[in-house]
Amino acid sequence: MIHEASTGDAAELVWFKSSYSDTSNPNDCVEVATTPCTVHVRDSKNVEGPRFAVAPAAWTDFLQLLG
């Protein structure tokens, strides 16, 4: 996992709501943004708050765990 205060130029990231987010509460979701080398993750309620980034293979492994 890559954990940095700044994960590159966040202004250029295109964020979208994760399809795994709870659809019964539109304010309760995770957003992701992808680049060729990383998958960035943040809380949609706190877009300026903490975020983390992982390698695409690690993100794929995580999604497979969710089934």
N, CA, C and O atoms as CSV, one atom per row, in Angstrom:
chain,resi,resn,atom,element,x,y,z
A,1,MET,N,N,0.842,-1.175,0.000
A,1,MET,CA,C,0.000,0.000,0.000
A,1,MET,C,C,0.885,1.235,0.000
A,1,MET,O,O,1.921,1.267,0.664
A,2,ILE,N,N,0.482,2.222,-0.729
A,2,ILE,CA,C,1.161,3.504,-0.768
A,2,ILE,C,C,0.371,4.447,0.121
A,2,ILE,O,O,-0.815,4.668,-0.124
A,3,HIS,N,N,0.998,5.007,1.145
A,3,HIS,CA,C,0.298,5.938,2.023
A,3,HIS,C,C,1.142,7.195,2.116
A,3,HIS,O,O,2.214,7.192,2.720
A,4,GLU,N,N,0.655,8.262,1.518
A,4,GLU,CA,C,1.397,9.513,1.484
A,4,GLU,C,C,0.455,10.660,1.788
A,4,GLU,O,O,-0.750,10.557,1.558
A,5,ALA,N,N,0.994,11.745,2.301
A,5,ALA,CA,C,0.171,12.932,2.530
A,5,ALA,C,C,-0.363,13.451,1.211
A,5,ALA,O,O,-1.498,13.925,1.141
A,6,SER,N,N,0.433,13.368,0.180
A,6,SER,CA,C,0.006,13.774,-1.152
A,6,SER,C,C,0.333,12.645,-2.113
A,6,SER,O,O,1.490,12.245,-2.234
A,7,THR,N,N,-0.669,12.137,-2.788
A,7,THR,CA,C,-0.450,11.013,-3.701
A,7,THR,C,C,-0.406,11.510,-5.134
A,7,THR,O,O,-1.228,11.128,-5.967
A,8,GLY,N,N,0.561,12.363,-5.406
A,8,GLY,CA,C,0.686,12.917,-6.748
A,8,GLY,C,C,-0.153,14.171,-6.873
A,8,GLY,O,O,-0.555,14.765,-5.873
A,9,ASP,N,N,-0.414,14.569,-8.101
A,9,ASP,CA,C,-1.214,15.756,-8.349
A,9,ASP,C,C,-2.685,15.380,-8.307
A,9,ASP,O,O,-3.263,14.994,-9.323
A,10,ALA,N,N,-3.291,15.492,-7.130
A,10,ALA,CA,C,-4.678,15.081,-6.929
A,10,ALA,C,C,-5.639,15.896,-7.773
A,10,ALA,O,O,-6.747,15.433,-8.045
A,11,ALA,N,N,-5.258,17.090,-8.195
A,11,ALA,CA,C,-6.140,17.932,-9.002
A,11,ALA,C,C,-6.437,17.286,-10.352
A,11,ALA,O,O,-7.470,17.572,-10.958
A,12,GLU,N,N,-5.561,16.434,-10.820
A,12,GLU,CA,C,-5.755,15.813,-12.127
A,12,GLU,C,C,-6.466,14.475,-12.053
A,12,GLU,O,O,-6.753,13.881,-13.092
A,13,LEU,N,N,-6.760,13.984,-10.864
A,13,LEU,CA,C,-7.447,12.706,-10.729
A,13,LEU,C,C,-8.928,12.866,-11.044
A,13,LEU,O,O,-9.534,13.886,-10.718
A,14,VAL,N,N,-9.499,11.861,-11.674
A,14,VAL,CA,C,-10.925,11.837,-11.964
A,14,VAL,C,C,-11.548,10.805,-11.024
A,14,VAL,O,O,-11.325,9.604,-11.175
A,15,TRP,N,N,-12.329,11.281,-10.054
A,15,TRP,CA,C,-12.909,10.430,-9.023
A,15,TRP,C,C,-14.288,9.939,-9.440
A,15,TRP,O,O,-15.041,10.663,-10.091
A,16,PHE,N,N,-14.618,8.699,-9.062
A,16,PHE,CA,C,-15.959,8.178,-9.282
A,16,PHE,C,C,-16.347,7.300,-8.098
A,16,PHE,O,O,-15.498,6.741,-7.405
A,17,LYS,N,N,-17.656,7.197,-7.890
A,17,LYS,CA,C,-18.170,6.421,-6.769
A,17,LYS,C,C,-17.949,4.938,-7.026
A,17,LYS,O,O,-18.198,4.443,-8.125
A,18,SER,N,N,-17.486,4.246,-6.013
A,18,SER,CA,C,-17.274,2.816,-6.123
A,18,SER,C,C,-18.603,2.088,-6.254
A,18,SER,O,O,-19.572,2.434,-5.577
A,19,SER,N,N,-18.654,1.099,-7.105
A,19,SER,CA,C,-19.874,0.305,-7.269
A,19,SER,C,C,-20.146,-0.554,-6.031
A,19,SER,O,O,-21.233,-1.117,-5.898
A,20,TYR,N,N,-19.172,-0.660,-5.127
A,20,TYR,CA,C,-19.351,-1.421,-3.891
A,20,TYR,C,C,-19.917,-0.562,-2.761
A,20,TYR,O,O,-20.159,-1.075,-1.668
A,21,SER,N,N,-20.132,0.724,-2.996
A,21,SER,CA,C,-20.666,1.607,-1.961
A,21,SER,C,C,-22.131,1.283,-1.690
A,21,SER,O,O,-22.840,0.750,-2.543
A,22,ASP,N,N,-22.557,1.618,-0.486
A,22,ASP,CA,C,-23.936,1.376,-0.050
A,22,ASP,C,C,-24.887,2.290,-0.805
A,22,ASP,O,O,-24.827,3.509,-0.645
A,23,THR,N,N,-25.751,1.729,-1.614
A,23,THR,CA,C,-26.661,2.542,-2.411
A,23,THR,C,C,-27.857,3.038,-1.618
A,23,THR,O,O,-28.566,3.927,-2.088
A,24,SER,N,N,-28.111,2.487,-0.412
A,24,SER,CA,C,-29.242,2.951,0.384
A,24,SER,C,C,-28.945,4.286,1.064
A,24,SER,O,O,-29.866,4.965,1.516
A,25,ASN,N,N,-27.685,4.664,1.139
A,25,ASN,CA,C,-27.302,5.932,1.735
A,25,ASN,C,C,-26.317,6.621,0.791
A,25,ASN,O,O,-25.127,6.306,0.813
A,26,PRO,N,N,-26.790,7.553,-0.036
A,26,PRO,CA,C,-25.912,8.169,-1.040
A,26,PRO,C,C,-24.762,8.980,-0.443
A,26,PRO,O,O,-23.811,9.307,-1.153
A,27,ASN,N,N,-24.831,9.307,0.841
A,27,ASN,CA,C,-23.739,10.045,1.483
A,27,ASN,C,C,-22.680,9.133,2.068
A,27,ASN,O,O,-21.679,9.608,2.604
A,28,ASP,N,N,-22.883,7.850,1.974
A,28,ASP,CA,C,-21.974,6.874,2.565
A,28,ASP,C,C,-21.284,6.100,1.454
A,28,ASP,O,O,-21.712,5.003,1.097
A,29,CYS,N,N,-20.208,6.676,0.904
A,29,CYS,CA,C,-19.576,5.962,-0.197
A,29,CYS,C,C,-18.068,6.213,-0.248
A,29,CYS,O,O,-17.528,7.142,0.352
A,30,VAL,N,N,-17.447,5.348,-0.984
A,30,VAL,CA,C,-16.022,5.423,-1.263
A,30,VAL,C,C,-15.875,5.861,-2.703
A,30,VAL,O,O,-16.626,5.415,-3.570
A,31,GLU,N,N,-14.921,6.727,-2.962
A,31,GLU,CA,C,-14.621,7.136,-4.326
A,31,GLU,C,C,-13.234,6.650,-4.690
A,31,GLU,O,O,-12.344,6.589,-3.842
A,32,VAL,N,N,-13.056,6.306,-5.949
A,32,VAL,CA,C,-11.761,5.862,-6.446
A,32,VAL,C,C,-11.382,6.661,-7.684
A,32,VAL,O,O,-12.238,7.156,-8.418
A,33,ALA,N,N,-10.096,6.769,-7.890
A,33,ALA,CA,C,-9.542,7.392,-9.098
A,33,ALA,C,C,-8.367,6.522,-9.521
A,33,ALA,O,O,-7.551,6.124,-8.689
A,34,THR,N,N,-8.283,6.234,-10.789
A,34,THR,CA,C,-7.220,5.349,-11.259
A,34,THR,C,C,-6.221,6.086,-12.140
A,34,THR,O,O,-6.569,7.009,-12.877
A,35,THR,N,N,-5.000,5.661,-12.044
A,35,THR,CA,C,-3.929,6.075,-12.932
A,35,THR,C,C,-3.267,4.783,-13.407
A,35,THR,O,O,-3.589,3.719,-12.878
A,36,PRO,N,N,-2.374,4.827,-14.362
A,36,PRO,CA,C,-1.748,3.586,-14.816
A,36,PRO,C,C,-1.017,2.818,-13.708
A,36,PRO,O,O,-0.913,1.593,-13.773
A,37,CYS,N,N,-0.512,3.530,-12.692
A,37,CYS,CA,C,0.292,2.867,-11.667
A,37,CYS,C,C,-0.380,2.765,-10.306
A,37,CYS,O,O,0.128,2.064,-9.431
A,38,THR,N,N,-1.510,3.445,-10.100
A,38,THR,CA,C,-2.131,3.446,-8.781
A,38,THR,C,C,-3.652,3.514,-8.853
A,38,THR,O,O,-4.233,3.969,-9.838
A,39,VAL,N,N,-4.273,3.044,-7.774
A,39,VAL,CA,C,-5.701,3.235,-7.548
A,39,VAL,C,C,-5.803,4.047,-6.265
A,39,VAL,O,O,-5.374,3.595,-5.203
A,40,HIS,N,N,-6.366,5.238,-6.362
A,40,HIS,CA,C,-6.510,6.150,-5.232
A,40,HIS,C,C,-7.896,5.960,-4.626
A,40,HIS,O,O,-8.871,5.765,-5.352
A,41,VAL,N,N,-7.986,6.017,-3.304
A,41,VAL,CA,C,-9.252,5.798,-2.606
A,41,VAL,C,C,-9.451,6.912,-1.587
A,41,VAL,O,O,-8.516,7.310,-0.892
A,42,ARG,N,N,-10.709,7.420,-1.506
A,42,ARG,CA,C,-11.025,8.458,-0.517
A,42,ARG,C,C,-12.484,8.320,-0.072
A,42,ARG,O,O,-13.278,7.617,-0.699
A,43,ASP,N,N,-12.811,8.998,1.010
A,43,ASP,CA,C,-14.170,9.064,1.538
A,43,ASP,C,C,-14.882,10.217,0.851
A,43,ASP,O,O,-14.389,11.345,0.875
A,44,SER,N,N,-16.021,9.958,0.246
A,44,SER,CA,C,-16.726,11.003,-0.498
A,44,SER,C,C,-17.224,12.131,0.396
A,44,SER,O,O,-17.458,13.238,-0.088
A,45,LYS,N,N,-17.391,11.874,1.691
A,45,LYS,CA,C,-17.851,12.917,2.607
A,45,LYS,C,C,-16.723,13.857,3.025
A,45,LYS,O,O,-16.981,14.924,3.582
A,46,ASN,N,N,-15.490,13.474,2.764
A,46,ASN,CA,C,-14.334,14.262,3.183
A,46,ASN,C,C,-13.299,14.237,2.060
A,46,ASN,O,O,-12.226,13.651,2.207
A,47,VAL,N,N,-13.628,14.873,0.949
A,47,VAL,CA,C,-12.774,14.777,-0.239
A,47,VAL,C,C,-11.403,15.415,-0.056
A,47,VAL,O,O,-10.470,15.078,-0.784
A,48,GLU,N,N,-11.263,16.314,0.885
A,48,GLU,CA,C,-9.957,16.924,1.155
A,48,GLU,C,C,-9.205,16.174,2.248
A,48,GLU,O,O,-8.064,16.514,2.562
A,49,GLY,N,N,-9.829,15.166,2.822
A,49,GLY,CA,C,-9.239,14.418,3.929
A,49,GLY,C,C,-8.262,13.361,3.471
A,49,GLY,O,O,-7.777,13.385,2.340
A,50,PRO,N,N,-7.981,12.433,4.366
A,50,PRO,CA,C,-7.013,11.376,4.059
A,50,PRO,C,C,-7.456,10.524,2.883
A,50,PRO,O,O,-8.648,10.344,2.631
A,51,ARG,N,N,-6.492,10.018,2.187
A,51,ARG,CA,C,-6.736,9.080,1.094
A,51,ARG,C,C,-5.545,8.141,1.030
A,51,ARG,O,O,-4.497,8.403,1.621
A,52,PHE,N,N,-5.714,7.078,0.330
A,52,PHE,CA,C,-4.581,6.174,0.147
A,52,PHE,C,C,-4.563,5.687,-1.288
A,52,PHE,O,O,-5.543,5.818,-2.022
A,53,ALA,N,N,-3.442,5.128,-1.669
A,53,ALA,CA,C,-3.278,4.616,-3.024
A,53,ALA,C,C,-2.591,3.255,-2.952
A,53,ALA,O,O,-1.704,3.028,-2.129
A,54,VAL,N,N,-3.019,2.373,-3.822
A,54,VAL,CA,C,-2.440,1.033,-3.897
A,54,VAL,C,C,-2.136,0.712,-5.355
A,54,VAL,O,O,-2.655,1.349,-6.271
A,55,ALA,N,N,-1.297,-0.273,-5.543
A,55,ALA,CA,C,-1.009,-0.749,-6.896
A,55,ALA,C,C,-2.270,-1.396,-7.467
A,55,ALA,O,O,-3.059,-1.968,-6.716
A,56,PRO,N,N,-2.470,-1.317,-8.780
A,56,PRO,CA,C,-3.664,-1.921,-9.380
A,56,PRO,C,C,-3.849,-3.399,-9.031
A,56,PRO,O,O,-4.980,-3.843,-8.835
A,57,ALA,N,N,-2.779,-4.155,-8.952
A,57,ALA,CA,C,-2.901,-5.579,-8.613
A,57,ALA,C,C,-3.435,-5.761,-7.196
A,57,ALA,O,O,-4.232,-6.666,-6.949
A,58,ALA,N,N,-3.009,-4.920,-6.272
A,58,ALA,CA,C,-3.506,-4.996,-4.892
A,58,ALA,C,C,-4.991,-4.650,-4.843
A,58,ALA,O,O,-5.747,-5.285,-4.107
A,59,TRP,N,N,-5.418,-3.658,-5.613
A,59,TRP,CA,C,-6.835,-3.284,-5.663
A,59,TRP,C,C,-7.660,-4.439,-6.240
A,59,TRP,O,O,-8.738,-4.740,-5.727
A,60,THR,N,N,-7.175,-5.072,-7.276
A,60,THR,CA,C,-7.870,-6.211,-7.869
A,60,THR,C,C,-8.006,-7.340,-6.853
A,60,THR,O,O,-9.071,-7.948,-6.740
A,61,ASP,N,N,-6.946,-7.622,-6.120
A,61,ASP,CA,C,-6.989,-8.653,-5.081
A,61,ASP,C,C,-8.043,-8.311,-4.019
A,61,ASP,O,O,-8.798,-9.180,-3.584
A,62,PHE,N,N,-8.085,-7.045,-3.610
A,62,PHE,CA,C,-9.063,-6.603,-2.620
A,62,PHE,C,C,-10.489,-6.789,-3.145
A,62,PHE,O,O,-11.348,-7.290,-2.419
A,63,LEU,N,N,-10.749,-6.401,-4.374
A,63,LEU,CA,C,-12.085,-6.543,-4.941
A,63,LEU,C,C,-12.514,-8.002,-5.034
A,63,LEU,O,O,-13.692,-8.319,-4.864
A,64,GLN,N,N,-11.563,-8.887,-5.304
A,64,GLN,CA,C,-11.892,-10.308,-5.376
A,64,GLN,C,C,-12.303,-10.834,-4.021
A,64,GLN,O,O,-13.108,-11.762,-3.943
A,65,LEU,N,N,-11.767,-10.264,-2.943
A,65,LEU,CA,C,-12.160,-10.672,-1.597
A,65,LEU,C,C,-13.613,-10.292,-1.304
A,65,LEU,O,O,-14.297,-10.973,-0.540
A,66,LEU,N,N,-14.079,-9.196,-1.918
A,66,LEU,CA,C,-15.455,-8.758,-1.703
A,66,LEU,C,C,-16.451,-9.640,-2.428
A,66,LEU,O,O,-17.636,-9.670,-2.098
A,67,GLY,N,N,-15.951,-10.357,-3.420
A,67,GLY,CA,C,-16.770,-11.322,-4.135
A,67,GLY,C,C,-17.655,-10.737,-5.122
A,67,GLY,O,O,-18.397,-11.457,-5.789
